[in-house]
Amino acid sequence: MTKRLNALGMLLALALTAGGCAATQAFRQGEAQMRAGNLDEAVAAYRKAVQAAPDNANYRIAMSRARAKVENLGTPREHRGQFTPR
């Protein structure tokens, strides 16, 4: 029984670590896309980060800022209306 619980604990820790890495990687991709001026790609990357780590305020703020820039440019984007604040 103890071995089974230890294995389950290790599996859970590994899954949490992998999820955190995916969120961080998506966030970094969003940052790179913002620096390059690729706003659509930045919003998409930030959305992935938010989906992977919905409680991370930094990811949500970055996505909001990117979406605001897209909307301020006045160009039609597929991302409008897809973000619901918490």
C-alpha positions in Angstrom: 0.0 0.0 0.0 2.8 2.4 0.9 4.6 1.7 -2.3 1.5 2.4 -4.3 1.0 5.7 -2.5 4.6 6.7 -3.1 4.3 5.9 -6.8 1.1 7.8 -7.1 2.7 10.8 -5.3 5.7 10.7 -7.7 3.3 10.5 -10.7 1.3 13.5 -9.4 4.5 15.5 -8.8 5.8 14.7 -12.3 2.4 15.7 -13.9 2.4 19.0 -12.0 6.0 19.8 -13.1 5.2 19.0 -16.7 2.2 21.2 -16.6 4.2 24.1 -15.1 6.8 23.7 -17.8 4.2 23.8 -20.6 2.8 27.1 -19.1 6.2 28.6 -18.8 7.2 27.6 -22.3 4.0 29.1 -23.7 4.4 32.3 -21.7 8.0 32.7 -23.0 6.8 32.1 -26.5 4.2 34.8 -26.0 6.9 37.2 -24.8 9.1 36.5 -27.8 6.1 37.0 -30.2 5.3 40.3 -28.5 8.9 41.5 -28.9 8.7 40.5 -32.6 5.5 42.4 -33.0 3.5 39.3 -33.8 0.4 40.1 -31.7 -1.9 37.3 -32.9 0.8 34.7 -32.1 1.5 36.3 -28.8 -2.2 36.2 -27.8 -2.4 32.5 -28.8 0.7 31.7 -26.8 -0.5 33.6 -23.8 -3.8 31.8 -24.0 -2.0 28.4 -23.9 -0.1 29.6 -20.8 -3.4 30.7 -19.1 -5.0 27.4 -20.0 -2.1 25.5 -18.5 -1.9 27.7 -15.4 -5.2 29.5 -15.0 -4.3 30.9 -11.5 -1.2 32.6 -12.7 -2.0 36.3 -12.7 1.1 37.3 -14.7 0.0 35.1 -17.6 -3.5 36.5 -17.5 -2.2 40.1 -17.4 0.1 39.5 -20.3 -2.7 38.0 -22.4 -4.9 41.0 -21.5 -2.3 43.5 -22.6 -1.6 41.7 -25.8 -5.3 41.6 -26.6 -5.6 45.3 -25.8 -2.8 46.0 -28.3 -4.6 44.0 -31.0 -7.9 45.8 -30.4 -6.2 49.2 -30.3 -4.8 48.5 -33.8 -8.3 48.1 -35.1 -7.5 45.0 -37.1 -9.9 42.1 -37.1 -8.6 39.3 -35.0 -10.0 35.9 -34.2 -9.2 36.4 -30.5 -11.8 39.0 -29.7 -14.5 38.0 -27.3 -12.7 34.8 -26.2 -11.3 36.1 -23.0 -13.5 36.1 -19.9 -12.1 37.8 -16.9 -12.2 35.9 -13.6 
